[in-house]
C-alpha cells in the first residue's frame, strides 16, 4: 500500500480541526446560554419568592389588624355591658340610699338632732360612693379610649397629699388611719392625680381592714425616689388574684365579699397614674397583712408629657 503524500494528509486534517473547534465553540455558546437562562430563572425565582414573602407579610399584618380590631370590638362590647351593669346595679344602690334618707328627712317624727346627724352622715357616704364611681368611670374611659390620663407636673410634697387624703377618708371610715414619715417627701409629680392614687389605696385598705384595727401609711424618702406603703390587717387577697389585681373591672377581693361602690377600677387607675409617673405599684398579702407598695422617682422620665388638664 502506498503512503499518501504529506500535503494531502495536512489538507485532510484541516477540515477535521475546524469542525472540532466549531463544535467546541458551539458547546461553549450553548453552555453560556444555558448558564444565562439558569441565572435568569434563579433571579425570577428570587423575585417570586420576595413577592410571595411580601404578600405573606402583608397578609399576616392584615390578619393581625383584623384580630386587633376584633379585640377592640370585644373590649368595647364588654365595656358597654359592664357600664350598663354598673348603671343598673352599682349606681342604683347609693341612689336608693339617698332617696331613703331624703324621705326620712322630710317625714314627720325625725327632727331629733342625733337622728338627723346619722341620716345626713349616711347620705354623705352614699354621695361619696357615687362620686367615686363616676370619677373612676371617667378616668377609665380616658385611659382606655381617649388620649390617656394627662399629668400636670409641679413641685409637690407627698406628706401633705397623704395628710389631706387621710383627713378626707377619716370622715367616712370607722377604721383608724395612721401615718409615718421618714426623709425628704418632696418631688415633681401631679399632686391631684397622686391624691387619687392614695385615696384608692387607703380607701381600699380601710374597706377591707378588720374592725378595730389600724391602717398604716408609711412614707420613706430616699436619695432618688420615694416609697409609700399602705398596710391593713384583714383576710388576705387570694394568691391567684394578685397577678390580675390591677386589671380593669377586676374586683380583687370579690371572692371574699364585694364592697358596695367598688367597680374594680380603682386599682387599675392607681396603677396607670403611678406608671405614667415612671413608678411602680405592687401588692403582697399574707399572714393577715395586705401591703400595697408605691415607688415613685422624685422626677418622672422626660417622656412624661404634661398637657393641660381637661
Order of alpha helices (4+ residues) and beta strands (2+ residues): alpha-alpha-alpha-beta-alpha-beta-beta-alpha-beta-beta-alpha-alpha-beta-beta
